[in-house]
Amino acid sequence: MTRSKGRLATIVAPVAAAIALLAAGPYAAQEDIVPRDEIEATYRAQTQGKQLYVAKKYEEAIPYLEFAAQRGFKQAQAQLGQIYVEGLGDVKQDIAQGVGWLGAAATGETEPQFKQLYDRVRAQIPKQHNEMLDKIVETYRNNYDGRRTRVVCEMVARAGRHGRTLLCRYIDENLYPGISTS
């Protein structure tokens, strides 16, 4: 009997945590829980996009980064923003799209470097374009905010590392035992 109570607690605790997150913020309705395969596909896309980005294969990285960025993963948003703002590799420079992604990545709890990059880019753009860029950034923030996709991002301490790092995750992932995040 004790063994089944322990097992029940390991199932109930993550569900209770997910429900508490739902109640605390403007997340989608309970029936809109993100399916396991979409969660795992997002983590695979994030990993693949990051690897291609680091390897300077920017054009190849874009579809993977977009998949994760559209779901609210801030590192992918920042990497896309940088690719487009700078026109890295063979990717055509697109300042508007780049600033939109950087603005989304710089919102809320995020890496300080994402905010700094966004601020640097915005400071280099002539003031007469600010109103247009503000509208673009607002659109990206509204469309690709993690709350819409049930993703939360927070700065966390990592074992064996100094400082904190950004961790973005689905609030629903605790509902699936053994979910693969890579």
VENVENJO-V565942 format. One record per residue. N is the residue number from 1. SS is DSSP state (H for helix, E for strand, L for the rest). PHI is phi in degrees with one decimal (NA if undefined). D_CENTER is the distance of its C-alpha to the mean C-alpha in whole Angstrom. Layout:
n:N ss:SS phi:PHI d_center:D_CENTER
n:N ss:SS phi:PHI d_center:D_CENTER
This chain:
n:1 ss:L phi:NA d_center:42
n:2 ss:H phi:-62.3 d_center:40
n:3 ss:H phi:-61.8 d_center:38
n:4 ss:H phi:-69.1 d_center:36
n:5 ss:H phi:-65.0 d_center:36
n:6 ss:H phi:-63.4 d_center:33
n:7 ss:H phi:-65.2 d_center:32
n:8 ss:H phi:-61.0 d_center:31
n:9 ss:H phi:-63.3 d_center:30
n:10 ss:H phi:-70.2 d_center:27
n:11 ss:H phi:-86.5 d_center:26
n:12 ss:H phi:-70.9 d_center:27
n:13 ss:H phi:-58.0 d_center:25
n:14 ss:H phi:-63.7 d_center:21
n:15 ss:H phi:-64.5 d_center:22
n:16 ss:H phi:-61.8 d_center:23
n:17 ss:H phi:-63.9 d_center:20
n:18 ss:H phi:-65.1 d_center:18
n:19 ss:H phi:-64.7 d_center:21
n:20 ss:H phi:-62.4 d_center:21
n:21 ss:H phi:-64.1 d_center:17
n:22 ss:H phi:-61.2 d_center:18
n:23 ss:H phi:-68.9 d_center:21
n:24 ss:H phi:-82.1 d_center:19
n:25 ss:L phi:-142.3 d_center:17
n:26 ss:L phi:-84.4 d_center:17
n:27 ss:L phi:-87.5 d_center:15
n:28 ss:L phi:-62.5 d_center:17
n:29 ss:L phi:-64.5 d_center:20
n:30 ss:H phi:-53.7 d_center:21
n:31 ss:H phi:-71.1 d_center:22
n:32 ss:H phi:-97.3 d_center:19
n:33 ss:L phi:-55.8 d_center:17
n:34 ss:L phi:-72.6 d_center:15
n:35 ss:L phi:-65.0 d_center:17
n:36 ss:H phi:-53.0 d_center:17
n:37 ss:H phi:-64.1 d_center:17
n:38 ss:H phi:-71.1 d_center:14
n:39 ss:H phi:-61.0 d_center:12
n:40 ss:H phi:-65.2 d_center:14
n:41 ss:H phi:-63.6 d_center:13
n:42 ss:H phi:-66.1 d_center:10
n:43 ss:H phi:-63.6 d_center:10
n:44 ss:H phi:-64.3 d_center:13
n:45 ss:H phi:-63.9 d_center:11
n:46 ss:H phi:-58.8 d_center:9
n:47 ss:H phi:-65.3 d_center:12
n:48 ss:H phi:-63.6 d_center:14
n:49 ss:H phi:-61.6 d_center:12
n:50 ss:H phi:-63.1 d_center:12
n:51 ss:H phi:-62.6 d_center:16
n:52 ss:H phi:-67.8 d_center:17
n:53 ss:H phi:-61.4 d_center:16
n:54 ss:H phi:-62.3 d_center:17
n:55 ss:L phi:-79.1 d_center:20
n:56 ss:L phi:63.0 d_center:20
n:57 ss:L phi:-99.8 d_center:20
n:58 ss:H phi:-62.5 d_center:18
n:59 ss:H phi:-62.1 d_center:20
n:60 ss:H phi:-69.5 d_center:19
n:61 ss:H phi:-72.9 d_center:15
n:62 ss:H phi:-53.3 d_center:14
n:63 ss:H phi:-61.4 d_center:15
n:64 ss:H phi:-69.9 d_center:12
n:65 ss:H phi:-64.3 d_center:10
n:66 ss:H phi:-62.0 d_center:10
n:67 ss:H phi:-58.0 d_center:10
n:68 ss:H phi:-72.5 d_center:6
n:69 ss:H phi:-63.4 d_center:6
n:70 ss:L phi:-65.8 d_center:8
n:71 ss:L phi:-97.5 d_center:6
n:72 ss:L phi:100.9 d_center:4
n:73 ss:L phi:-83.0 d_center:1
n:74 ss:H phi:-66.8 d_center:3
n:75 ss:H phi:-63.9 d_center:6
n:76 ss:H phi:-63.6 d_center:6
n:77 ss:H phi:-60.8 d_center:7
n:78 ss:H phi:-65.8 d_center:9
n:79 ss:H phi:-65.3 d_center:11
n:80 ss:H phi:-60.5 d_center:11
n:81 ss:H phi:-56.8 d_center:13
n:82 ss:H phi:-65.8 d_center:15
n:83 ss:H phi:-57.0 d_center:16
n:84 ss:H phi:-73.6 d_center:17
n:85 ss:H phi:-63.4 d_center:19
n:86 ss:H phi:-91.9 d_center:21
n:87 ss:L phi:61.2 d_center:22
n:88 ss:L phi:-69.4 d_center:21
n:89 ss:L phi:61.1 d_center:23
n:90 ss:L phi:-95.2 d_center:24
n:91 ss:L phi:-81.2 d_center:22
n:92 ss:L phi:-69.0 d_center:23
n:93 ss:L phi:-61.8 d_center:22
n:94 ss:L phi:-142.6 d_center:21
n:95 ss:H phi:-59.6 d_center:20
n:96 ss:H phi:-60.6 d_center:19
n:97 ss:H phi:-64.6 d_center:16
n:98 ss:H phi:-62.0 d_center:15
n:99 ss:H phi:-66.4 d_center:16
n:100 ss:H phi:-59.7 d_center:14
n:101 ss:H phi:-67.1 d_center:11
n:102 ss:H phi:-63.7 d_center:12
n:103 ss:H phi:-62.9 d_center:12
n:104 ss:H phi:-65.5 d_center:9
n:105 ss:H phi:-67.6 d_center:7
n:106 ss:L phi:-86.3 d_center:11
n:107 ss:L phi:-90.6 d_center:11
n:108 ss:L phi:68.8 d_center:11
n:109 ss:L phi:-75.8 d_center:11
n:110 ss:L phi:-157.6 d_center:9
n:111 ss:L phi:-67.8 d_center:11
n:112 ss:H phi:-56.4 d_center:15
n:113 ss:H phi:-64.9 d_center:15
n:114 ss:H phi:-69.9 d_center:12
n:115 ss:H phi:-65.1 d_center:14
n:116 ss:H phi:-63.8 d_center:17
n:117 ss:H phi:-63.4 d_center:16
n:118 ss:H phi:-58.8 d_center:16
n:119 ss:H phi:-61.7 d_center:19
n:120 ss:H phi:-62.2 d_center:21
n:121 ss:H phi:-64.1 d_center:20
n:122 ss:H phi:-61.6 d_center:21
n:123 ss:H phi:-66.7 d_center:24
n:124 ss:H phi:-86.2 d_center:25
n:125 ss:L phi:-92.2 d_center:25
n:126 ss:L phi:-54.6 d_center:29
n:127 ss:H phi:-57.1 d_center:29
n:128 ss:H phi:-64.1 d_center:30
n:129 ss:H phi:-97.6 d_center:27
n:130 ss:H phi:-57.8 d_center:25
n:131 ss:H phi:-60.9 d_center:25
n:132 ss:H phi:-63.9 d_center:24
n:133 ss:H phi:-65.7 d_center:21
n:134 ss:H phi:-60.7 d_center:20
n:135 ss:H phi:-66.8 d_center:21
n:136 ss:H phi:-63.1 d_center:18
n:137 ss:H phi:-61.0 d_center:16
n:138 ss:H phi:-59.7 d_center:16
n:139 ss:H phi:-62.2 d_center:16
n:140 ss:H phi:-63.6 d_center:12
n:141 ss:H phi:-62.0 d_center:11
n:142 ss:H phi:-67.4 d_center:13
n:143 ss:H phi:-78.0 d_center:12
n:144 ss:L phi:-121.6 d_center:8
n:145 ss:L phi:-73.0 d_center:8
n:146 ss:H phi:-61.4 d_center:7
n:147 ss:H phi:-61.7 d_center:10
n:148 ss:H phi:-68.2 d_center:11
n:149 ss:H phi:-105.3 d_center:10
n:150 ss:L phi:67.9 d_center:10
n:151 ss:E phi:-114.5 d_center:7
n:152 ss:E phi:-118.8 d_center:8
n:153 ss:E phi:-122.0 d_center:7
n:154 ss:E phi:-149.8 d_center:10
n:155 ss:E phi:-83.8 d_center:12
n:156 ss:E phi:-130.7 d_center:15
n:157 ss:E phi:-78.5 d_center:18
n:158 ss:L phi:-107.8 d_center:18
n:159 ss:L phi:-58.3 d_center:21
n:160 ss:L phi:78.3 d_center:23
n:161 ss:L phi:-125.3 d_center:21
n:162 ss:L phi:-84.0 d_center:22
n:163 ss:L phi:77.8 d_center:20
n:164 ss:E phi:-122.2 d_center:16
n:165 ss:E phi:-133.9 d_center:13
n:166 ss:E phi:-80.3 d_center:9
n:167 ss:E phi:-127.1 d_center:8
n:168 ss:E phi:-110.1 d_center:6
n:169 ss:E phi:-152.5 d_center:8
n:170 ss:E phi:-76.7 d_center:9
n:171 ss:L phi:-69.7 d_center:12
n:172 ss:L phi:-88.1 d_center:15
n:173 ss:H phi:-63.3 d_center:14
n:174 ss:H phi:-68.3 d_center:17
n:175 ss:H phi:-78.3 d_center:19
n:176 ss:L phi:-116.8 d_center:20
n:177 ss:L phi:-61.0 d_center:22
n:178 ss:L phi:67.6 d_center:21
n:179 ss:L phi:-64.2 d_center:18
n:180 ss:L phi:-93.6 d_center:17
n:181 ss:L phi:-98.4 d_center:13
n:182 ss:L phi:-140.6 d_center:14
